[in-house]
Amino acid sequence: MTIKALPRDLQKEVNETLEGLSLEEQVSLLAGADFWRTVEIQGRVAGIKTTDGPSGARGQYFSNGTKAAFFPSGVSLAATWDTDLIHRVGEALGEETQSKQANVLLAPTACNHRSPLGGRNFESFSEDPYLSGKLAAAYVNGVQSKDVAVTMKHFVANEQETKRFTVNEIVDERTLREIYLKPFEIAMRDAGPWAIMSSYNAVNGVTTCGRKRLHNEASAP
């Protein structure tokens, strides 16, 4: 097991650590220790705690948990067209994430919803890929300035909540490239999110997390 596309010194350290793990330990890193935490391998791999976003940092409880600041939804933030404001929101969200003893904020949502029927459209910024990308980059830079990782989502073509685990999105290559991948491309270039969350759906018959070209080959979807 090796990890690519990291800074050279960090890539060397990560790969050496992974190579020193047993197969069972390597596999354990692919699943969570619980709903919010990754597996810790004592003395070698630290556990990571995540928390839901994108309009706040909820912490580990779905209800009756620690109080948290609530921020405007993505579509409301996008209506300002103000990248400086969204950067400041990101900074505040980074601090909120730290207050929940978490390392990773599961946000921002940057899908370009093309239908008004999507149940979570409000989480995203816009149906315009350029605007979504620029605002996502501002958000990411703000959060990560506080040494908190973002997990930009949902990659890619997460167009509906109904049957989202099984739906197959049929998208031609040009549309995929110019609309659905564009926000992620812009944010990767301008901000470098430290994590990306795969969507549940399939794209052209292959589940997104299993599409090697989509995840590992920058030149082609």
C-alpha positions, 0 to 999 in steps of 0.5 A, spaced: 500 500 500 502 506 498 500 513 497 501 518 492 501 526 490 503 528 497 509 533 498 515 528 497 518 528 504 511 527 507 509 521 502 516 518 504 514 518 511 506 516 510 509 510 505 514 507 510 509 507 516 504 504 511 509 499 509 510 497 516 503 495 518 500 488 517 495 487 512 490 487 517 492 493 520 492 496 513 485 494 512 483 497 518 484 504 516 479 503 511 473 503 516 471 507 522 473 506 529 466 509 530 461 513 526 466 519 527 473 517 528 478 513 524 482 507 527 488 508 531 494 504 531 497 505 537 504 509 536 504 509 529 497 512 526 493 517 530 486 516 530 482 522 526 475 525 529 471 528 524 464 532 525 459 534 520 458 541 517 457 545 512 453 550 516 456 549 523 460 544 527 456 539 530 460 534 534 459 527 535 452 527 537 446 527 532 441 530 538 442 533 545 449 534 544 454 540 545 451 547 543 454 549 536 454 556 532 450 555 526 452 559 520 448 561 513 447 555 508 451 554 502 446 557 498 445 563 502 453 565 503 453 564 495 448 569 494 453 574 497 458 573 492 463 575 497 469 571 497 472 575 503 466 573 507 466 566 506 473 566 508 472 569 515 466 564 515 471 558 514 476 561 519 470 561 524 468 554 522 475 552 523 475 554 530 468 551 532 471 544 529 477 545 534 472 546 540 469 540 538 476 536 539 475 534 532 480 534 526 476 534 520 470 538 518 465 534 513 464 540 508 464 544 504 458 541 499 460 544 492 455 539 487 452 543 482 445 541 483 441 542 476 434 540 479 430 544 484 428 537 487 434 535 490 433 535 498 440 538 500 441 543 494 441 548 500 448 545 502 451 547 496 453 554 493 450 554 486 448 551 480 454 555 476 461 551 476 465 557 476 462 560 482 461 554 486 469 553 485 471 560 487 466 560 493 469 553 495 476 555 495 475 561 500 471 556 504 477 551 504 482 556 505 479 559 511 477 553 515 484 550 513 488 556 516 486 554 523 489 547 521 483 543 521 482 539 514 476 540 510 472 534 506 470 537 500 464 533 497 460 530 494 465 527 489 461 527 484 455 528 480 451 527 487 444 530 484 439 527 488 437 524 495 432 519 493 435 513 492 442 516 492 446 509 494 444 506 488 442 511 483 446 511 476 448 518 473 449 518 466 453 524 464 457 525 458 465 526 458 464 534 456 458 535 461 462 531 467 468 535 465 465 542 464 460 542 470 460 537 475 468 536 476 469 544 475 468 546 482 473 541 485 478 542 480 478 550 482 478 548 489 484 543 488 488 549 484 486 555 489 486 551 496 488 544 496 482 541 500 486 536 505 480 531 504 475 529 498 468 525 500 466 520 494 459 520 493 454 514 494 452 514 486 454 511 480 457 515 474 456 511 468 455 505 471 461 505 476 460 507 483 464 513 484 469 511 489 471 505 485 473 509 478 480 509 478 480 514 472 476 519 476 480 519 483 487 517 480 488 520 473 488 528 473 487 528 465 481 524 464 474 523 468 
